[in-house]
Structure formats: C-alpha cells, structure tokens
Amino acid sequence: MLKNNYLLFINKFLLLLLHNFKHLNIMEIKIGSKQMLKILYILSWIIFIGLCIEAGGFIFNTIYTLFIDPAKTPQFWSEIDLSALYTFNATHFITQGSLISIVAVLKAILFYLIVKIIHDKKLDLAQPFNNATQRFVSNAAYLSIGIGLFSNWGANFAKWCTLQNVKMPTIESMHMDGSDVWLFMGIILLVIAQIFKRGIEIQTENELTV
C-alpha cells in the first residue's frame, strides 16, 4: 500500500509539473544553471527512490513467489499478474521476472549516477569537458543501451508467451515499453561521450601548448 501511494505521488507530481509548464511563458523564465541543477537534483532523487522501490519490489516478489508462497503470484507487483505464466512454466516465470527486475535495476542505477554526479559537484558547467562528465555520459549511454536491450528481450518474450495462449500483463504495466527510445538515446549519448572525449583531448593539448 505504501509503495503504491509513493508511486502515485510521483506520477501526480510530474503531471502537475507538466501542467504548470503549459501555462508559463517560457521566454519569461530565467533560471540560472545552479538553480536548474538543484531542481534536477531534487527530481532525480524522487525518481531514484521510486525506481529503487520498484526494483526491490520486483526482486522480492519474484523470490517470494518461487520459494515461499506461489499463491501470491496474482499480486506479483502493482498491476502485474504473472500467475498464468507461473502455472504454464516456472522457468518462463523466472525469465520474465528476471528481465523485469534487470530493467528496473538498470533504471535505478542510471538515476543514481545522475544524483551522484550532481551531489559530488563534478558537473562543472563552466568547464564541461572533464573526465568525470565524460565517464558519466559513457556510463549513462551503456546503461540506456542495456535498458533498451533487456526491455526489448522482455517485451518479445512476453509476446511469445502470449502466442502460447498464456495470459500476460501488458508491456506497459511491466514497464518494458519504449525499448527503441532507450536504444536511440544510448547511441546518441555514446556519440556525445566521444565528443566530450575529443574535447578533453583538445583542451589538454591547448593547456600543454600554453
């Protein structure tokens, strides 16, 4: 009950934020870089905590269903009901549960990196081309690609199970939709990481020349 209320609070918070933005004149908004970082830091913390709760719930319920009480499978997590899949094949249940958990954990790690780089004050907007930022962008790229690959795997596996006449929850309810977007973002971040790497090299060469 607590986790449902928390996730509901996050959804309402984000919807309210978007609703308020629609009624603001963007040209009149003047937010400095430090203020923007504070806002992003708070939002990242909120999302990170929500993702940790979600990932922990997936992992705990998978283990609980397998080793303690299989009867609780219909209440696996939120709107996800994998009881039909567990009845059909326990191995398939483990596979789907593991994929859901992996995707949730990778998302949590991604936002942890965002929180960490802002908290450690290594995101220097005055001098963005530094090793810390380059590593952050590279790690974010690999995590995004990982999320995309595992989301695609999980979505395709769920579709295959459906073809076996197994009643499956929707891809959206399992939070495994948008795999193409994650892959696209990961590739873009890899390109940006290479730009940062080249920028650091040029910056180092200029410092040595001076």
Wavefront OBJ file of the C-alpha trace (Angstrom):
o trace
v 0.000 0.000 0.000
v 2.857 2.360 0.891
v 4.711 1.825 -2.388
v 1.505 2.380 -4.401
v 0.903 5.700 -2.626
v 4.519 6.729 -3.175
v 4.487 5.927 -6.905
v 1.099 7.624 -7.231
v 2.576 10.725 -5.571
v 5.446 10.750 -8.100
v 3.043 10.466 -11.039
v 0.832 13.276 -9.709
v 3.904 15.443 -9.035
v 5.204 15.051 -12.584
v 1.749 15.632 -14.114
v 1.286 18.772 -12.024
v 4.721 19.998 -13.066
v 3.931 19.487 -16.754
v 0.513 21.133 -16.328
v 2.095 24.230 -14.780
v 4.692 24.456 -17.539
v 1.901 24.686 -20.126
v 0.632 27.906 -18.526
v 4.036 29.572 -18.262
v 5.654 31.815 -20.812
v 8.983 30.116 -21.415
v 10.557 33.371 -22.587
v 9.860 34.907 -19.179
v 11.510 32.094 -17.236
v 15.033 32.925 -16.212
v 16.610 30.121 -14.243
v 20.322 30.072 -13.613
v 22.421 26.962 -14.099
v 22.828 26.449 -10.336
v 19.079 26.654 -9.748
v 18.430 24.268 -12.609
v 20.908 21.774 -11.155
v 19.128 21.963 -7.796
v 15.782 21.260 -9.469
v 17.257 18.341 -11.415
v 18.897 17.058 -8.242
v 15.577 17.001 -6.360
v 13.682 15.424 -9.263
v 16.415 12.820 -9.743
v 16.256 11.889 -6.051
v 12.460 11.464 -6.215
v 12.651 9.297 -9.334
v 15.632 7.344 -7.985
v 13.810 6.439 -4.753
v 10.721 5.409 -6.709
v 12.796 3.204 -9.023
v 14.567 1.602 -6.049
v 11.199 0.737 -4.500
v 10.016 -0.659 -7.816
v 13.185 -2.712 -8.430
v 13.168 -4.033 -4.873
v 9.514 -4.977 -5.208
v 10.117 -6.920 -8.420
v 13.081 -8.834 -6.995
v 11.437 -9.548 -3.635
v 8.167 -10.742 -5.154
v 9.940 -12.992 -7.672
v 11.888 -14.711 -4.880
v 8.837 -14.786 -2.579
v 6.691 -16.419 -5.240
v 9.296 -19.044 -6.095
v 10.387 -20.111 -2.630
v 7.713 -19.099 -0.141
v 4.163 -18.685 -1.419
v 3.320 -19.297 -5.112
v -0.305 -18.432 -4.321
v 0.721 -14.773 -4.133
v 1.647 -14.682 -7.828
v -1.511 -12.745 -8.859
v -0.356 -9.923 -6.564
v 3.164 -10.021 -8.027
v 3.560 -6.233 -8.151
v 1.130 -3.403 -8.820
v -0.922 -4.292 -11.941
v 1.321 -7.195 -12.969
v -0.322 -10.614 -12.753
v 2.057 -13.413 -13.772
v 0.027 -16.247 -12.244
v -0.864 -17.696 -15.652
v 2.789 -17.704 -16.669
v 3.831 -19.373 -13.387
v 1.187 -22.060 -13.908
v 2.303 -22.571 -17.503
v 6.025 -22.836 -16.757
v 8.008 -21.804 -13.676
v 11.176 -21.323 -15.745
v 9.404 -18.867 -18.007
v 8.161 -17.065 -14.904
v 11.737 -16.759 -13.633
v 12.874 -15.456 -17.024
v 10.164 -12.803 -17.234
v 10.562 -11.796 -13.598
v 14.337 -11.535 -14.008
v 14.032 -9.363 -17.115
v 11.580 -7.028 -15.374
v 13.927 -6.798 -12.382
v 17.032 -6.168 -14.517
v 15.353 -3.321 -16.388
v 14.185 -1.739 -13.118
v 17.656 -2.062 -11.548
v 19.385 -0.528 -14.581
v 16.983 2.425 -14.480
v 17.701 2.897 -10.775
v 21.469 2.797 -11.403
v 21.104 5.367 -14.178
v 19.388 7.840 -11.894
v 21.864 7.040 -9.122
v 24.636 8.217 -11.449
v 22.703 11.431 -12.100
v 22.208 12.033 -8.380
v 25.855 11.214 -7.630
v 27.447 13.484 -10.240
v 25.294 16.435 -9.131
v 25.861 15.711 -5.431
v 29.634 15.398 -5.885
v 29.574 18.708 -7.819
v 31.575 17.154 -10.643
v 29.192 18.513 -13.273
v 31.105 21.712 -13.997
v 29.092 23.769 -16.475
v 31.876 26.353 -16.656
v 34.287 23.653 -17.857
v 32.148 20.729 -19.066
v 34.938 18.902 -20.858
v 36.362 16.909 -17.950
v 36.927 13.230 -17.243
v 34.117 12.934 -14.690
v 31.478 14.224 -17.107
v 32.829 12.082 -19.925
v 32.658 8.950 -17.764
v 29.142 9.863 -16.657
v 27.912 10.261 -20.247
v 29.602 6.995 -21.283
v 28.109 5.044 -18.367
v 24.683 6.570 -18.995
v 24.962 5.517 -22.638
v 25.798 1.903 -21.788
v 23.013 1.755 -19.191
v 20.494 3.169 -21.678
v 21.500 0.600 -24.278
v 21.259 -2.141 -21.643
v 17.774 -0.975 -20.648
v 16.746 -0.946 -24.314
v 18.109 -4.434 -24.998
v 16.603 -6.067 -21.911
v 13.296 -4.229 -22.419
v 13.151 -5.483 -25.986
v 14.019 -9.011 -24.829
v 11.340 -8.911 -22.139
v 8.708 -7.483 -24.492
v 9.415 -10.106 -27.160
v 9.399 -12.884 -24.572
v 6.035 -11.680 -23.256
v 4.658 -11.630 -26.822
v 5.952 -15.176 -27.369
v 4.237 -16.320 -24.154
v 1.016 -14.725 -25.373
v 1.280 -16.768 -28.579
v 1.447 -19.863 -26.350
v -2.036 -18.896 -25.077
v -0.662 -17.616 -21.772
v -2.493 -14.613 -20.346
v 0.164 -11.930 -19.885
v 0.038 -8.384 -18.483
v 0.622 -5.539 -20.908
v 4.131 -4.447 -21.828
v 3.350 -1.009 -20.395
v 2.333 -2.402 -16.993
v 5.604 -4.347 -16.851
v 7.467 -1.093 -17.685
v 9.217 -2.721 -20.638
v 7.876 -0.476 -23.387
v 9.939 2.083 -25.285
v 12.964 -0.126 -25.894
v 13.658 1.634 -29.215
v 13.710 5.020 -27.438
v 16.235 3.766 -24.865
v 18.457 2.334 -27.615
v 18.234 5.569 -29.609
v 19.117 7.619 -26.528
v 22.009 5.285 -25.717
v 23.510 5.701 -29.189
v 23.151 9.485 -29.002
v 24.865 9.508 -25.588
v 27.711 7.389 -26.996
v 28.232 9.985 -29.715
v 28.162 12.771 -27.116
v 30.663 10.809 -24.983
v 33.054 10.686 -27.943
v 32.608 14.432 -28.457
v 33.457 15.001 -24.795
v 36.483 12.720 -25.125
v 37.742 14.658 -28.119
v 37.033 17.945 -26.344
v 39.130 16.832 -23.364
v 41.991 15.885 -25.711
v 41.885 19.276 -27.445
v 41.671 21.053 -24.086
v 44.691 19.119 -22.793
v 46.677 19.882 -25.959
v 45.896 23.598 -25.616
v 46.978 23.601 -21.957
v 50.251 21.900 -22.886
v 50.810 24.382 -25.705
v 50.293 27.328 -23.386
l 1 2 3 4 5 6 7 8 9 10 11 12 13 14 15 16 17 18 19 20 21 22 23 24 25 26 27 28 29 30 31 32 33 34 35 36 37 38 39 40 41 42 43 44 45 46 47 48 49 50 51 52 53 54 55 56 57 58 59 60 61 62 63 64 65 66 67 68 69 70 71 72 73 74 75 76 77 78 79 80 81 82 83 84 85 86 87 88 89 90 91 92 93 94 95 96 97 98 99 100 101 102 103 104 105 106 107 108 109 110 111 112 113 114 115 116 117 118 119 120 121 122 123 124 125 126 127 128 129 130 131 132 133 134 135 136 137 138 139 140 141 142 143 144 145 146 147 148 149 150 151 152 153 154 155 156 157 158 159 160 161 162 163 164 165 166 167 168 169 170 171 172 173 174 175 176 177 178 179 180 181 182 183 184 185 186 187 188 189 190 191 192 193 194 195 196 197 198 199 200 201 202 203 204 205 206 207 208 209 210
